[in-house]
Amino acid sequence: MSNFNDIMKKYIEFTEKKLKDYNNYSHENRPQIKLIDAMNYSLSAGGKRIRPALVFAFCEALGGDMETASAPACAIEMMHTFSLIHDDLPAMDNDDFRRGKPSCHKAFGEALAVLAGDALAVLPFEIIADSPELTADQKVLIISVLANSVGRDGMIGGQVIDMLNEERDDIGVEELRNMYRCKTGQLIAVSCVMGAVCADADNETICAAAEYGFRLGLAFQIIDDILDITSTTEQLGKPVGSDEEENKKTLVSLLGMEKAQEMADKATSEALEWLDTIPNNGFLLELTENLLRRKN
């Protein structure tokens, strides 16, 4: 476990450093300093940094190096942060706290929070395109898969499905699985894919990385839903019980806690089977199992 913790610490510290480098102050952007402050406020709020860790881990497992993966790793964390800023807005989940401190719109106002989220949604493509470590072919593929994972067929589309489901009482398991795949699974799967692309992996390996990521994403979201019921605001750093209050349909509300946990266990087992095809996967094995057992 100590080796796992050391590697995770390395990934997190490298991510923090690079995020600061990619969104720093300059003479040219001084007039926009308030926007940069709002972006950095949410970027530096902490979090598990699971997605960038997956980028780095797949890249290193397949023979690449962290520097090559730095732009995609930070890009995915920016995308994730943009989604959190917008999710917390009054028009969406209306949450006042995120990761134990006031949400971006509570700290900077609603308008600036919207714009900070917007800026974090487009900056990733700039830093990938400008990366000196990536080849032109790698940049094109990474930009394509990242855009797909975020847009109408990915995270944003999944959020829309989630919102529309609040008005329905006839949601089935497969519909919820599809929503989870879009809303959560896409960003986790593309993290794995981008790491593989950074290491010049072949198509078969890239597909295996994606299949692993989608199953990890399903388990991750189910555990999130369970923790929304069983955990506390202090443990999670955000309000709990919000799913029930907002009439959100989840696999927990549909199947019950025990059946939902069984589904998370099964998705994790399937993820581990796909991981068997990836060499040097020790860190990824521990990460997968830790995420299933997490308490926050």
C-alpha positions as CSV (number, residue, x, y, z in Angstrom):
1,M,0.0,0.0,0.0
2,S,2.9,2.4,0.7
3,N,4.1,2.1,-2.9
4,F,0.5,2.8,-4.1
5,N,0.3,5.8,-1.8
6,D,3.7,7.1,-3.0
7,I,2.6,6.8,-6.7
8,M,-0.7,8.5,-6.0
9,K,1.0,11.3,-4.2
10,K,3.4,11.7,-7.1
11,Y,0.5,11.9,-9.6
12,I,-1.4,14.4,-7.4
13,E,1.6,16.7,-6.8
14,F,2.5,16.7,-10.5
15,T,-1.1,17.5,-11.4
16,E,-1.2,20.4,-8.9
17,K,2.0,21.9,-10.3
18,K,1.0,21.6,-13.9
19,L,-2.5,23.0,-13.2
20,K,-0.9,26.2,-11.8
21,D,1.5,26.4,-14.8
22,Y,-1.4,26.1,-17.3
23,N,-3.6,28.7,-15.6
24,N,-1.2,31.3,-14.3
25,Y,-1.2,35.1,-14.4
26,S,0.6,37.1,-17.1
27,H,0.7,40.8,-18.2
28,E,-1.6,40.0,-21.1
29,N,-4.4,38.5,-19.0
30,R,-4.2,40.9,-16.1
31,P,-7.6,42.5,-16.9
32,Q,-9.2,39.0,-16.6
33,I,-7.6,38.4,-13.2
34,K,-10.9,37.9,-11.4
35,L,-11.8,35.1,-13.9
36,I,-8.5,33.4,-13.4
37,D,-9.0,33.6,-9.6
38,A,-12.4,31.9,-9.9
39,M,-11.0,29.2,-12.2
40,N,-8.1,28.5,-9.8
41,Y,-10.3,28.7,-6.7
42,S,-12.2,25.6,-8.0
43,L,-9.2,23.9,-9.5
44,S,-7.3,24.1,-6.2
45,A,-10.2,23.0,-4.1
46,G,-8.7,19.5,-3.7
47,G,-10.5,16.4,-4.8
48,K,-9.1,12.9,-5.4
49,R,-7.6,13.7,-8.8
50,I,-8.7,10.3,-10.0
51,R,-9.0,11.2,-13.6
52,P,-5.5,12.7,-14.1
53,A,-4.1,9.8,-12.1
54,L,-5.7,7.4,-14.6
55,V,-4.1,9.3,-17.5
56,F,-0.7,9.1,-15.9
57,A,-1.1,5.5,-14.8
58,F,-2.1,4.2,-18.2
59,C,0.6,6.2,-19.9
60,E,3.3,4.9,-17.5
61,A,2.0,1.3,-17.5
62,L,2.2,1.2,-21.3
63,G,5.7,2.6,-21.4
64,G,5.1,6.4,-21.7
65,D,6.3,9.1,-19.4
66,M,4.3,11.6,-17.2
67,E,5.5,14.7,-19.0
68,T,4.0,13.5,-22.2
69,A,0.7,13.0,-20.4
70,S,0.7,16.3,-18.5
71,A,-1.5,18.3,-20.8
72,P,-4.3,15.6,-21.2
73,A,-4.2,14.9,-17.5
74,C,-4.7,18.5,-16.5
75,A,-7.2,18.9,-19.4
76,I,-9.5,16.2,-17.9
77,E,-9.3,17.7,-14.4
78,M,-10.3,21.1,-15.9
79,M,-13.2,19.5,-17.6
80,H,-14.3,17.8,-14.5
81,T,-14.0,21.0,-12.5
82,F,-16.0,22.9,-15.1
83,S,-18.8,20.3,-14.6
84,L,-18.7,20.7,-10.9
85,I,-18.9,24.5,-11.0
86,H,-22.0,24.3,-13.3
87,D,-23.5,21.5,-11.3
88,D,-23.5,23.6,-8.2
89,L,-25.3,26.5,-9.8
90,P,-28.8,27.5,-8.6
91,A,-30.2,26.5,-12.0
92,M,-28.8,23.0,-11.6
93,D,-28.2,21.3,-8.2
94,N,-28.0,24.6,-6.2
95,D,-25.3,23.4,-3.8
96,D,-23.6,26.0,-1.6
97,F,-20.6,23.8,-0.7
98,R,-18.1,21.8,-2.7
99,R,-15.1,19.9,-1.2
100,G,-15.7,21.5,2.2
101,K,-15.7,25.2,1.1
102,P,-18.2,27.6,-0.6
103,S,-19.1,26.7,-4.2
104,C,-17.6,28.9,-6.9
105,H,-20.9,30.8,-7.3
106,K,-21.1,31.5,-3.6
107,A,-17.5,32.8,-3.5
108,F,-17.5,34.8,-6.8
109,G,-21.1,35.3,-7.8
110,E,-23.2,33.3,-10.2
111,A,-22.2,35.1,-13.4
112,L,-18.5,34.8,-12.8
113,A,-19.0,31.1,-11.9
114,V,-20.7,30.4,-15.2
115,L,-17.8,32.1,-17.0
116,A,-15.2,30.3,-15.0
117,G,-16.8,27.0,-15.9
118,D,-17.0,28.1,-19.6
119,A,-13.3,29.0,-19.5
120,L,-12.3,25.7,-18.0
121,A,-14.3,23.9,-20.7
122,V,-12.2,25.4,-23.5
123,L,-8.8,25.8,-22.0
124,P,-8.2,22.0,-22.2
125,F,-8.2,22.1,-26.0
126,E,-5.7,24.9,-26.0
127,I,-3.2,23.2,-23.7
128,I,-3.4,19.9,-25.6
129,A,-3.0,21.7,-29.0
130,D,0.0,23.6,-27.7
131,S,1.7,20.7,-25.9
132,P,5.3,20.3,-27.2
133,E,5.4,16.7,-25.9
134,L,2.6,15.3,-28.1
135,T,2.7,14.5,-31.8
136,A,0.2,16.0,-34.2
137,D,-1.6,12.7,-34.5
138,Q,-1.8,12.3,-30.8
139,K,-3.2,15.8,-30.4
140,V,-5.9,15.2,-33.0
141,L,-7.0,11.9,-31.5
142,I,-6.9,13.2,-27.9
143,I,-8.9,16.3,-28.8
144,S,-11.5,14.2,-30.6
145,V,-12.1,11.7,-27.9
146,L,-12.1,14.4,-25.2
147,A,-14.7,16.5,-27.0
148,N,-16.9,13.4,-27.6
149,S,-16.7,12.5,-23.9
150,V,-17.8,15.9,-22.7
151,G,-20.5,16.9,-25.3
152,R,-23.9,15.7,-26.3
153,D,-23.0,12.0,-26.2
154,G,-20.9,12.3,-23.0
155,M,-21.0,14.1,-19.7
156,I,-23.3,17.0,-20.8
157,G,-25.7,14.7,-22.5
158,G,-25.7,12.5,-19.4
159,Q,-26.5,15.5,-17.2
160,V,-29.5,16.3,-19.4
161,I,-30.8,12.7,-19.2
162,D,-30.4,12.9,-15.4
163,M,-32.4,16.1,-15.3
164,L,-35.2,14.8,-17.5
165,N,-35.3,11.6,-15.4
166,E,-36.4,13.6,-12.4
167,E,-39.8,14.1,-14.1
168,R,-40.3,10.4,-14.8
169,D,-41.4,7.5,-12.7
170,D,-40.8,4.7,-15.3
171,I,-37.0,4.6,-15.4
172,G,-35.4,1.2,-15.7
173,V,-32.0,-0.2,-14.9
174,E,-30.7,0.0,-18.4
175,E,-31.7,3.6,-18.8
176,L,-29.9,4.5,-15.6
177,R,-26.9,2.5,-16.7
178,N,-26.8,4.5,-19.9
179,M,-27.1,7.8,-18.0
180,Y,-24.2,6.7,-15.7
181,R,-22.2,5.8,-18.8
182,C,-22.6,9.2,-20.3
183,K,-22.5,11.4,-17.2
184,T,-19.7,9.7,-15.3
185,G,-18.3,6.9,-17.3
186,Q,-17.2,8.9,-20.3
187,L,-14.8,11.2,-18.5
188,I,-13.3,8.2,-16.6
189,A,-13.0,6.1,-19.8
190,V,-11.4,9.0,-21.8
191,S,-8.9,9.5,-19.0
192,C,-7.7,5.9,-19.6
193,V,-7.8,6.3,-23.4
194,M,-5.8,9.5,-23.4
195,G,-3.1,7.9,-21.2
196,A,-2.9,5.0,-23.6
197,V,-2.7,7.4,-26.6
198,C,0.1,9.3,-24.9
199,A,2.1,6.0,-24.8
200,D,1.4,5.2,-28.5
201,A,-0.6,2.1,-27.6
202,D,-2.3,0.1,-30.4
203,N,-6.0,0.2,-31.0
204,E,-6.7,-3.0,-29.2
205,T,-5.1,-1.7,-26.0
206,I,-6.9,1.7,-26.3
207,C,-10.2,-0.2,-26.6
208,A,-9.3,-2.3,-23.5
209,A,-8.5,0.9,-21.6
210,A,-11.9,2.4,-22.6
211,E,-13.8,-0.8,-21.6
212,Y,-12.1,-0.8,-18.2
213,G,-12.9,2.9,-17.7
214,F,-16.6,2.5,-18.5
215,R,-16.9,-0.2,-15.9
216,L,-14.9,1.7,-13.4
217,G,-17.1,4.7,-14.0
218,L,-20.3,2.7,-13.4
219,A,-19.0,1.4,-10.1
220,F,-17.7,4.8,-9.1
221,Q,-21.1,6.4,-9.7
222,I,-23.0,3.7,-7.8
223,I,-20.7,4.2,-4.8
224,D,-21.2,7.9,-5.0
225,D,-25.0,7.4,-4.9
226,I,-24.6,5.1,-1.9
227,L,-22.4,7.6,-0.1
228,D,-25.0,10.3,-0.7
229,I,-27.2,8.3,1.7
230,T,-24.7,6.7,4.1
231,S,-22.1,9.4,4.5
232,T,-22.0,12.9,6.1
233,T,-21.5,16.4,4.7
234,E,-18.2,16.5,6.7
235,Q,-16.9,13.3,5.1
236,L,-17.9,14.2,1.6
237,G,-17.2,17.9,1.6
238,K,-20.6,18.5,0.0
239,P,-24.3,18.2,1.0
240,V,-25.6,14.7,1.4
241,G,-29.1,13.5,0.8
242,S,-29.5,15.8,-2.3
243,D,-30.4,12.9,-4.6
244,E,-33.6,12.2,-2.7
245,E,-34.5,15.8,-2.1
246,E,-34.2,16.5,-5.9
247,N,-36.1,13.3,-6.8
248,K,-33.0,12.0,-8.7
249,K,-33.4,8.5,-10.0
250,T,-30.4,6.3,-9.1
251,L,-29.7,2.6,-9.1
252,V,-29.8,2.8,-5.3
253,S,-33.3,4.3,-5.3
254,L,-34.4,1.8,-7.9
255,L,-32.8,-1.4,-6.6
256,G,-32.0,-0.7,-3.0
257,M,-28.7,-0.4,-1.3
258,E,-27.8,-4.2,-1.3
259,K,-28.5,-4.8,-5.0
260,A,-26.8,-1.5,-6.0
261,Q,-23.7,-2.6,-4.1
262,E,-23.8,-5.9,-5.8
263,M,-23.9,-4.1,-9.2
264,A,-20.9,-2.0,-8.2
265,D,-19.0,-5.1,-7.1
266,K,-19.8,-6.8,-10.5
267,A,-18.8,-3.7,-12.5
268,T,-15.5,-3.6,-10.6
269,S,-14.8,-7.3,-11.3
270,E,-15.4,-6.7,-15.0
271,A,-13.1,-3.7,-14.9
272,L,-10.4,-5.8,-13.3
273,E,-10.8,-8.4,-16.1
274,W,-10.2,-5.8,-18.7
275,L,-7.2,-4.6,-16.7
276,D,-5.6,-8.0,-17.0
277,T,-4.8,-7.1,-20.6
278,I,-2.8,-4.1,-19.5
279,P,0.9,-4.7,-18.5
280,N,2.4,-3.2,-15.3
281,N,-1.0,-2.7,-13.9
282,G,-0.3,-3.0,-10.1
283,F,-1.1,0.6,-9.3
284,L,-4.3,0.4,-11.4
285,L,-5.4,-2.8,-9.6
286,E,-5.1,-1.1,-6.2
287,L,-6.8,2.1,-7.4
288,T,-9.7,0.1,-8.7
289,E,-10.2,-1.8,-5.5
290,N,-9.8,1.4,-3.4
291,L,-12.4,3.2,-5.3
292,L,-14.9,0.4,-4.6
293,R,-14.2,0.6,-0.8
294,R,-14.0,4.4,-0.5
295,K,-15.9,6.2,2.2
296,N,-15.8,9.7,0.7
